[in-house]
């Protein structure tokens, strides 16, 4: 007889949607700024940065300054995003 409140479900859907949009947008910006890496490498690195789990392909050190800044902002957004 238990149920989840609709506002909680809407909040969860909103957080997931924003996270997916953020990851896609940052991935495409990284694809524009980083010409030496393929889509899967950039996408994996972005997901790992957003999830803050420590996984990496080791390409973060070789990113441009813009790429590093995007990864830093993604790490912060991933950490704060679940607290909203």
Beta strands, then each sheet from edge to edge (+ up, - down):
end
